[in-house]
């Protein structure tokens, strides 16, 4: 059970880091507001996922939805490399 929880935490962390990598001066989106608009989500919701102090995990369903909205292959956010 502890290993499964640990694996889930690792996946959540990778998803968060990959979404964060899409935001910035040299990235696909200039800021979180732009990424939120592309995802059809509010900036507040996105901040809860990838902000400075995130309070939500990016679970399976949102991860797959975000990949589809961004034109990424299924599972791209789960890979420990930025999905640009």
C-alpha positions, 0 to 999 in steps of 0.5 A: 500500500505504501509503495502505491501511494508513493508511486501516485505521489511521484506521478502527481509531482511529474504531472505538476512539473510538466505543466509548470514547464509549459509556462514561462518566457521560453515556453509554450505559454507566457503565464499561467493565465494563458495556459488556463485559457488554453485548457478552458479552466480558471486561473484560480483552478490552475493555480491550485494545481501548479501554483507556488503552493498547490493544494490539488493533485493532477489526477488521471482524468484532468491529466488526460483532458489537459493532454487532449486540449494541448494536443499532447499524446496520451500519457505525455504529462506522466513522463518525467520530461517536459512535454513541450 
